[in-house]
Amino acid sequence: MRAQTTRRLEEEILLHVCIRRYSSTMKLGSFCSSLLLLLIIPKACQGENILVFPSEGSHWVNMDILIQALHAKGHNITIVRSSKSWYIKDNSHYNTIMVQMEKGLNQDQLKKMLDPIIENERGSPTLMRFFHMAFGMFHNFIEATTVFAELTKAILDDKELMQTLKDSKFDVMIGDACFGSGTILAKYLNLPLIYNVRWLLLEEAHLAIAPSPLSYIPVTGSHSTDKMTFAERVKNVFLYVATRIQSTLIIKQTYQKICDEYLEPGTDFYQLMQAADLWLMRVDFVFEFPRPTMPNVIYMGGFQCKPAKPLPQHLEDFLQSSGEHGVIIMSLGTLIGELPQDLADEIAAAFASLPQKVIWKYKGARPATLGNNTLLVDWIPQNDLLGHPKIKVFVAHGGTHGVQEAMYHGVPILGLPVFFDQHDNLLRLTERGAAKMLTLDVLDKDTFLKAIQEVLHEPSYRTNMQRLSRLHRDQPMHPLDLAIFWIEFVMRHKGAAHLRTESYKMPWYSYHSVDVMLFLLGVVLLVCFTVFILMRCLCIAICKRKVKRE
């Protein structure tokens, strides 16, 4: 309040000076300069310094939207990135600190990781296939985490860079909890920490910070809803334990070693990660199954969604040429630019037999069966296309970004999940009747054609998706504005410790009251044993009296 009063007083004084200068000199140029200075002052007063440590791929796409909104509010943004980054580029709305690295994640490496997963998904579902994919994913996460760990060490070892970061007087750090570099750097610089988050390494972020009963909270990868049978609950518990073991191993192999070397003795990385001030969660409860949550979790699902803008003329002409049949769009996200050739040919053949026009975001070789109704493009304005009235169906892989944009615009989905959370994301919409899912192991021309015709011609899919759209839009504040408010809240108050539970500091046996239950069990057993001894002594005394009388 004092700062606002001071700023208002400064503005009034400057305005008074401007008016006097104008009255005395009547020089328009001088007045305009003073007026321009007056307009600039509020932004200079309000702007804060924000340090951002992002991840690559679609995670950066989400983070960049947040950064642009913060820049528009007058804040100064500084990005820390690797010299090997292929997504994060220099830009006018943020400053860049580039850390020189010999190796890093790139698109070719990711393709090598993803190709075996796609081939594995196309095989028949067996226990061996499950374990093969699980261990393959584990190996991939170790490689990716190692790259981020080396980046973290390179930053901490650069004394000149660290001094620059300290001298910059940042007000907050925004990081991606999927990798732990931002977590460690925020602790080293003693900055309040905000996560733009949904994932922590191998698990969904809620599992680390909120009560998560496994009886109705499905673990990612279980392919279950919140209504599980006994067998599904057994599988859910097994996956939870396996995921926790894998996460613990990765943390100990990478981030815990960095904590031991650079931070205070006894710093536990997992507790450090849980101690973040704010978790900006990229889902909402129109999409997510209901579950317990915490006060410092802010839901901003669909924060990237907005009304559609006019399309480039060539796309608009293509859409209008579809007539009454409309248009289907297909995109498999940021990482999957192409498919195995035989699979692409099957999909293209199915599209060719439809009366609808098709826009397919695809970077692979041109399918041999491609029809005249299908337009192949390297990039699409996805949000603007989904908001066009000619769009009938969205064929998608099930990434969080795409399913939320489809939900915002009320476009039903035919899902082709490949890896990570995609199957579970699509399952949430399938359960609500707004999407149909087709796995790669059964995908061919006939199954794909039958599935897409069902979504096209069964009105319940569009009706249900439009109902979700109305629910999602019916909120007092746009999710992006909500996220910006809470980021500024943390900066104003130098953190949000009052919203953060201290349960993360408790050992597991205290958190689950195992020690209390053992104590109470011991008391009950002691009472029972005491009663038993007393009864035994009483019986012996009675028996002795009876023997003496006889």
DRENPA-725805 format. One line per 8 residues: number of its first residue (from 1); their letters; for each residue x, y, z of C-alpha. Coordinates in Angstrom, 2 decimals, m for minus. Layout:
NUM) a) X,Y,Z  ...
//
This chain:
1) mraqttrr) 0.00,0.00,0.00  2.87,2.37,0.89  4.55,1.62,m2.46  1.33,2.34,m4.36  0.87,5.66,m2.48  4.46,6.68,m3.21  4.08,5.81,m6.88  0.81,7.76,m7.11
9) leeeillh) 2.50,10.78,m5.48  5.39,10.56,m7.95  2.95,10.48,m10.86  1.01,13.51,m9.55  4.23,15.52,m9.05  5.46,14.64,m12.56  2.09,15.51,m14.06  2.16,18.85,m12.26
17) vcirryss) 5.65,19.53,m13.64  4.47,18.62,m17.14  1.50,21.00,m16.93  3.67,23.86,m15.67  6.22,23.26,m18.44  3.47,23.21,m21.01  1.87,26.38,m19.65  5.14,28.30,m19.52
25) tmklgsfc) 6.76,27.24,m22.77  3.83,25.98,m24.85  6.25,23.72,m26.65  4.48,20.63,m27.83  7.63,18.51,m28.10  8.56,19.13,m24.48  5.06,18.29,m23.29  4.95,15.06,m25.30
33) ssllllli) 8.33,13.98,m23.90  7.15,14.57,m20.36  3.88,12.80,m20.98  5.73,9.82,m22.47  7.93,9.67,m19.34  4.78,9.69,m17.22  3.40,6.71,m19.12  6.63,4.76,m18.77
41) ipkacqge) 7.01,5.20,m14.99  4.21,2.79,m13.85  5.73,m0.09,m15.81  9.19,0.63,m14.46  7.80,0.64,m10.92  5.80,m2.55,m11.33  8.31,m4.70,m13.22  10.04,m7.48,m11.28
49) nilvfpse) 13.01,m9.66,m12.19  12.09,m13.28,m12.95  14.54,m16.11,m13.57  13.24,m19.03,m15.65  14.80,m22.49,m16.03  12.69,m24.28,m18.68  12.69,m27.71,m20.33  12.61,m28.56,m24.02
57) gshwvnmd) 9.87,m29.64,m26.44  6.21,m29.09,m25.63  7.17,m28.08,m22.08  8.92,m25.02,m23.52  5.88,m24.21,m25.69  3.81,m24.01,m22.49  6.46,m22.02,m20.61  6.86,m19.51,m23.45
65) iliqalha) 3.15,m18.62,m23.28  3.57,m17.85,m19.59  6.71,m15.81,m20.23  5.04,m13.71,m22.93  2.17,m12.90,m20.57  4.59,m11.88,m17.81  6.55,m9.71,m20.26  3.33,m7.99,m21.31
73) kghnitiv) 2.77,m7.11,m17.64  6.11,m5.28,m17.57  8.26,m7.89,m15.85  11.88,m8.58,m16.80  12.44,m12.21,m17.78  15.79,m14.00,m17.91  16.06,m17.50,m19.40  18.83,m19.95,m18.52
81) rsskswyi) 19.36,m22.41,m21.37  21.89,m24.81,m22.81  23.87,m23.95,m25.94  22.55,m27.25,m27.34  18.90,m26.21,m27.01  16.99,m26.60,m30.27  13.64,m25.15,m29.12  14.59,m22.20,m26.91
89) kdnshynt) 15.84,m19.33,m29.04  16.73,m15.69,m28.38  13.69,m13.43,m28.30  12.78,m9.82,m27.63  10.50,m10.61,m24.68  13.22,m12.19,m22.53  16.96,m12.07,m21.90  19.02,m15.22,m22.44
97) imvqmekg) 21.86,m16.69,m20.43  23.45,m19.40,m22.55  25.51,m22.12,m20.86  28.04,m23.80,m23.11  27.57,m27.58,m23.19  29.32,m30.34,m25.12  26.19,m32.45,m25.38  22.46,m32.05,m24.96
105) lnqdqlkk) 19.11,m33.40,m26.04  18.31,m32.86,m29.70  15.62,m33.96,m32.11  17.70,m36.81,m33.55  18.30,m38.27,m30.09  14.63,m37.99,m29.23  13.72,m39.71,m32.49  16.03,m42.60,m31.56
113) mldpiien) 14.22,m42.80,m28.21  10.73,m42.62,m29.68  11.07,m44.99,m32.64  11.49,m48.12,m30.45  8.51,m47.02,m28.33  6.30,m46.72,m31.43  7.41,m50.14,m32.67  6.81,m51.61,m29.24
121) ergsptlm) 3.30,m50.09,m29.13  2.48,m51.80,m32.44  3.23,m55.26,m31.02  0.64,m57.48,m29.36  0.13,m56.62,m25.65  2.14,m59.04,m23.52  3.84,m58.92,m20.13  7.25,m58.97,m21.83
129) rffhmafg) 6.23,m56.02,m24.01  5.22,m54.09,m20.89  8.53,m54.73,m19.11  10.49,m53.97,m22.29  8.80,m50.60,m22.63  9.10,m49.83,m18.90  12.85,m50.47,m18.81  13.33,m48.67,m22.13
137) mfhnfiea) 11.58,m45.58,m20.79  13.63,m45.79,m17.59  16.85,m45.81,m19.62  15.64,m42.83,m21.68  14.82,m40.83,m18.56  18.26,m41.54,m17.10  19.88,m40.18,m20.29  17.70,m37.06,m20.31
145) ttvfaelt) 18.17,m36.44,m16.59  21.93,m36.83,m16.90  22.00,m34.06,m19.53  20.11,m31.69,m17.21  22.30,m32.67,m14.26  25.44,m31.81,m16.24  23.87,m28.50,m17.23  23.18,m27.77,m13.54
153) kailddke) 26.78,m28.53,m12.57  28.11,m26.37,m15.41  26.07,m23.43,m14.09  27.09,m23.91,m10.45  30.77,m24.30,m11.39  30.76,m21.04,m13.34  31.62,m18.59,m10.53  31.30,m15.54,m12.77
161) lmqtlkds) 27.84,m16.60,m13.93  26.69,m17.37,m10.39  27.87,m13.95,m9.21  25.96,m12.35,m12.09  22.81,m14.22,m11.10  23.19,m13.16,m7.48  23.81,m9.53,m8.42  20.70,m9.49,m10.64
169) kfdvmigd) 18.47,m9.58,m7.54  15.82,m11.86,m8.97  12.46,m11.90,m7.19  11.38,m15.43,m8.09  12.35,m18.47,m10.14  9.94,m20.34,m12.42  11.02,m23.88,m13.21  9.78,m27.11,m14.73
177) acfgsgti) 9.55,m29.83,m12.08  9.97,m32.58,m14.67  13.73,m32.04,m14.31  15.40,m30.87,m11.12  17.84,m28.22,m12.36  15.60,m25.27,m11.50  14.90,m26.71,m8.06  18.59,m26.86,m7.15
185) lakylnlp) 19.42,m23.46,m8.65  16.53,m21.78,m6.78  17.80,m23.21,m3.50  21.37,m22.12,m4.25  20.21,m18.55,m5.01  17.67,m18.61,m2.14  14.76,m17.65,m4.42  11.05,m18.43,m4.06
193) liynvrwl) 10.24,m21.25,m6.47  7.21,m21.67,m8.73  6.63,m24.73,m10.90  4.95,m24.74,m14.29  4.12,m28.37,m13.86  2.28,m31.54,m14.41  5.09,m34.09,m14.21  7.92,m34.96,m11.84
201) lleeahla) 10.35,m37.20,m13.67  8.29,m40.41,m13.99  5.20,m39.51,m11.95  2.30,m37.09,m11.96  3.02,m34.13,m9.67  0.00,m34.61,m7.39  1.49,m37.88,m6.12  4.37,m35.97,m4.53
209) iapsplsy) 2.47,m33.22,m2.73  m1.18,m34.21,m2.19  m2.86,m37.18,m0.47  m3.32,m39.75,m3.24  m5.32,m42.84,m2.23  m4.44,m45.49,m4.78  m7.93,m46.96,m4.49  m9.31,m44.22,m6.76
217) ipvtgshs) m6.32,m42.16,m7.94  m5.02,m43.88,m11.11  m1.25,m43.80,m11.61  m0.14,m42.62,m15.05  0.41,m45.69,m17.19  m2.23,m47.78,m15.42  m4.79,m46.91,m18.14  m7.47,m46.89,m15.43
225) tdkmtfae) m10.20,m44.43,m14.44  m11.14,m43.38,m10.91  m13.52,m46.37,m10.79  m11.21,m49.40,m10.56  m11.88,m53.09,m10.11  m9.86,m55.12,m7.62  m7.47,m56.28,m10.35  m7.00,m52.70,m11.56
233) rvknvfly) m6.27,m51.55,m8.00  m3.62,m54.26,m7.68  m2.06,m53.07,m10.94  m2.28,m49.45,m9.77  m0.40,m50.18,m6.55  2.24,m52.20,m8.42  2.83,m49.35,m10.90  3.02,m46.81,m8.09
241) vatriqst) 5.69,m48.80,m6.24  7.64,m49.45,m9.46  7.50,m45.75,m10.40  8.64,m44.64,m6.95  11.59,m47.04,m7.07  12.60,m45.80,m10.53  12.27,m42.14,m9.51  14.33,m42.73,m6.36
249) liikqtyq) 17.08,m44.42,m8.37  17.22,m41.58,m10.91  17.28,m38.93,m8.18  20.09,m40.67,m6.29  22.11,m41.14,m9.46  21.86,m37.50,m10.55  20.31,m34.73,m8.48  21.07,m35.98,m4.98
257) kicdeyle) 24.78,m36.08,m5.85  24.58,m32.43,m6.92  22.79,m31.52,m3.66  25.48,m33.27,m1.64  28.24,m31.41,m3.50  26.83,m27.88,m3.81  24.12,m27.40,m1.16  24.00,m27.56,2.63
265) pgtdfyql) 24.87,m30.94,4.18  21.84,m33.17,4.65  19.78,m31.53,1.87  17.38,m34.12,0.47  16.48,m33.43,m3.16  13.00,m34.97,m2.99  12.11,m32.79,0.01  13.64,m29.79,m1.73
273) mqaadlwl) 11.43,m30.42,m4.74  8.31,m30.70,m2.56  9.14,m27.40,m0.81  8.28,m25.23,m3.84  6.10,m22.24,m2.98  3.59,m22.68,m5.80  2.60,m25.40,m8.28  0.92,m24.07,m11.42
281) mrvdfvfe) m0.84,m27.25,m12.56  m1.65,m27.53,m16.28  m5.00,m29.31,m15.77  m8.42,m28.52,m14.35  m11.20,m30.66,m12.93  m13.27,m30.57,m16.08  m10.50,m32.71,m17.53  m8.92,m34.38,m14.47
289) fprptmpn) m10.65,m36.94,m12.23  m11.66,m35.43,m8.86  m8.97,m35.92,m6.23  m7.54,m34.36,m3.03  m5.30,m31.34,m3.56  m3.33,m28.69,m1.63  m3.65,m24.89,m1.14  m0.46,m24.08,m3.09
297) viymggfq) m1.63,m25.96,m6.21  m3.15,m23.49,m8.70  m5.07,m25.06,m11.60  m4.50,m23.36,m14.94  m5.64,m26.04,m17.36  m6.22,m24.57,m20.81  m4.18,m21.42,m20.04  m2.84,m21.50,m23.61
305) ckpakplp) m6.34,m21.58,m25.15  m7.86,m18.46,m26.68  m10.43,m17.50,m29.31  m9.40,m18.41,m32.85  m7.73,m15.79,m35.03  m8.20,m15.55,m38.82  m6.30,m18.24,m40.72  m3.75,m17.67,m43.49
313) qhledflq) m5.59,m17.27,m46.77  m4.43,m20.57,m48.30  m5.73,m22.52,m45.27  m9.00,m20.57,m45.22  m9.53,m21.33,m48.92  m8.82,m25.02,m48.31  m11.34,m25.16,m45.46  m14.02,m23.36,m47.44
321) ssgehgvi) m13.55,m25.77,m50.36  m14.71,m28.66,m48.13  m18.37,m27.63,m48.51  m20.86,m29.22,m46.12  m18.57,m32.17,m45.31  m16.08,m30.11,m43.30  m12.46,m30.75,m42.42  m10.46,m33.18,m40.29
329) imslgtli) m7.13,m32.10,m38.81  m4.43,m34.47,m37.65  m1.38,m33.68,m35.53  0.72,m35.96,m33.35  2.35,m33.14,m31.44  5.78,m31.59,m31.11  7.93,m34.72,m30.98  6.25,m37.12,m33.41
337) gelpqdla) 6.89,m35.61,m36.81  6.54,m38.87,m38.72  5.34,m42.47,m38.47  6.59,m45.81,m39.85  5.92,m45.72,m43.59  3.44,m48.60,m43.64  1.43,m47.01,m40.84  1.38,m43.64,m42.60
345) deiaaafa) 0.17,m45.35,m45.78  m2.72,m46.99,m43.89  m3.82,m43.67,m42.40  m3.49,m41.83,m45.72  m5.57,m44.52,m47.49  m8.32,m44.16,m44.91  m8.32,m40.35,m45.30  m8.48,m40.71,m49.09
353) slpqkviw) m11.78,m42.63,m48.90  m13.52,m39.86,m46.90  m15.57,m37.00,m48.41  m14.05,m34.59,m45.86  m10.93,m32.54,m46.52  m7.92,m33.32,m44.30  m5.08,m31.14,m42.97  m2.30,m33.40,m41.70
361) kykgarpa) 0.75,m32.04,m39.88  3.41,m34.47,m41.07  7.17,m34.22,m41.73  7.85,m37.73,m43.02  8.04,m39.04,m46.57  4.86,m38.49,m48.58  2.58,m41.55,m48.13  2.05,m43.50,m51.36
369) tlgnntll) m1.72,m43.69,m50.72  m2.24,m39.98,m50.10  m5.52,m38.71,m51.57  m6.29,m35.41,m53.29  m8.39,m34.40,m50.28  m5.40,m34.40,m47.90  m3.03,m31.47,m47.37  0.36,m32.27,m45.79
377) vdwipqnd) 1.95,m29.39,m43.86  5.00,m28.96,m41.61  3.19,m26.71,m39.14  m0.39,m25.74,m38.34  m1.93,m22.90,m36.30  m3.60,m25.56,m34.17  m5.65,m23.35,m31.84  m6.96,m21.23,m34.72
385) llghpkik) m7.86,m24.30,m36.78  m9.67,m25.97,m33.89  m11.74,m22.81,m33.43  m12.89,m22.80,m37.08  m16.52,m23.91,m37.64  m15.50,m26.21,m40.54  m13.45,m28.52,m38.27  m15.29,m31.77,m37.54
393) vfvahggt) m12.72,m34.05,m35.85  m9.24,m33.71,m34.37  m6.98,m36.76,m34.79  m4.43,m36.36,m32.00  m1.85,m38.25,m29.98  m3.30,m37.10,m26.65  m0.78,m34.54,m25.41  m2.09,m32.21,m22.71
401) hgvqeamy) m1.77,m29.15,m24.95  m3.83,m30.57,m27.81  m6.62,m32.19,m25.80  m7.19,m28.98,m23.84  m7.39,m26.87,m27.01  m9.85,m29.36,m28.50  m11.90,m29.25,m25.31  m11.85,m25.43,m25.28
409) hgvpilgl) m13.21,m25.28,m28.85  m15.57,m28.26,m28.47  m14.00,m30.47,m31.16  m14.28,m34.27,m30.62  m11.08,m36.32,m30.76  m9.95,m39.56,m32.33  m6.92,m40.43,m30.22  m3.80,m42.35,m31.29
417) pvffdqhd) m1.75,m42.54,m28.06  1.95,m43.37,m28.34  3.77,m42.86,m25.03  4.01,m41.07,m21.67  0.66,m39.67,m20.46  m1.14,m39.72,m23.80  m3.24,m42.84,m23.23  m4.35,m41.59,m19.81
425) nllrlter) m5.20,m38.11,m21.16  m7.38,m39.60,m23.88  m8.94,m42.00,m21.38  m10.25,m39.04,m19.39  m12.06,m37.69,m22.45  m13.18,m41.16,m23.58  m14.71,m41.74,m20.13  m16.72,m38.53,m20.60
433) gaakmltl) m17.89,m39.57,m24.07  m15.97,m36.83,m25.91  m13.30,m38.93,m27.63  m12.57,m42.35,m29.08  m9.20,m44.04,m28.72  m7.41,m46.35,m31.16  m4.14,m48.01,m30.14  m1.32,m48.55,m32.63
441) dvldkdtf) m1.37,m52.35,m32.28  m4.79,m52.53,m34.01  m4.38,m49.59,m36.37  m4.87,m50.23,m40.10  m6.95,m48.66,m42.85  m10.21,m50.39,m41.90  m10.03,m49.83,m38.14  m8.96,m46.20,m38.59
449) lkaiqevl) m11.71,m45.51,m41.13  m14.37,m47.13,m38.94  m13.24,m45.17,m35.86  m13.12,m41.80,m37.60  m16.52,m42.32,m39.20  m17.95,m43.13,m35.78  m16.63,m39.87,m34.31  m17.82,m37.95,m37.39
457) hepsyrtn) m21.36,m39.29,m37.52  m22.22,m40.13,m33.89  m23.48,m36.76,m32.52  m22.84,m37.68,m28.87  m19.09,m37.11,m29.28  m19.50,m33.49,m30.33  m22.33,m32.92,m27.85  m20.26,m34.20,m24.95
465) mqrlsrlh) m17.15,m32.25,m25.97  m19.16,m29.04,m26.30  m20.59,m29.66,m22.81  m17.01,m29.94,m21.48  m16.15,m26.75,m23.37  m18.96,m24.85,m21.64  m17.83,m26.15,m18.23  m14.22,m25.25,m18.92
473) rdqpmhpl) m15.01,m21.71,m20.05  m17.41,m21.02,m17.17  m14.95,m19.65,m14.62  m14.44,m16.21,m13.05  m10.93,m15.64,m14.46  m9.05,m16.92,m17.50  m6.51,m19.56,m16.39  m3.58,m17.53,m17.76
481) dlaifwie) m4.68,m14.46,m15.79  m5.01,m16.66,m12.70  m1.47,m17.97,m13.17  m0.08,m14.44,m13.59  m1.90,m13.25,m10.45  m0.36,m16.01,m8.33  3.14,m15.50,m9.75  2.89,m11.81,m8.83
489) fvmrhkga) 1.44,m12.80,m5.44  4.57,m14.86,m4.68  6.80,m11.96,m5.77  4.89,m9.44,m3.66  5.09,m11.59,m0.53  8.55,m13.13,m1.12  7.10,m16.63,m1.22  3.93,m18.45,m0.18
497) ahlrtesy) 5.04,m20.53,2.80  1.63,m20.14,4.46  0.08,m22.24,1.66  2.68,m25.00,1.84  2.19,m28.03,4.05  5.21,m29.15,6.09  4.28,m32.81,5.68  7.08,m33.31,3.16
505) kmpwysyh) 9.55,m33.08,6.07  7.95,m36.01,7.85  9.31,m39.56,7.45  6.92,m41.93,5.69  6.02,m43.82,8.87  5.01,m40.56,10.59  3.12,m39.27,7.52  1.02,m42.44,7.40
513) svdvmlfl) 0.82,m42.64,11.24  2.44,m46.08,11.21  4.30,m45.21,14.43  1.03,m44.11,16.09  m0.76,m47.29,15.00  2.12,m49.43,16.28  2.06,m47.54,19.57  m1.70,m48.00,19.97
521) lgvvllvc) m1.38,m51.64,18.98  1.33,m52.03,21.61  m0.92,m50.41,24.23  m3.80,m52.73,23.33  m1.52,m55.76,23.46  m0.09,m54.61,26.80  m3.59,m54.17,28.25  m4.66,m57.55,26.91
529) ftvfilmr) m1.52,m59.19,28.27  m2.04,m57.52,31.67  m5.68,m58.67,31.79  m4.59,m62.16,30.75  m1.97,m62.30,33.54  m4.48,m61.03,36.11  m7.09,m63.54,35.01  m4.50,m66.31,35.08
537) clciaick) m3.38,m65.35,38.57  m6.99,m65.18,39.71  m7.73,m68.62,38.28  m4.65,m70.09,39.96  m5.65,m68.57,43.32  m9.20,m69.94,43.03  m7.92,m73.38,42.08  m5.53,m73.46,45.07
545) rkvkre) m8.36,m72.62,47.51  m10.53,m75.32,46.00  m7.75,m77.93,46.36  m7.20,m77.00,50.06  m10.90,m77.38,50.86  m11.00,m80.84,49.32
//
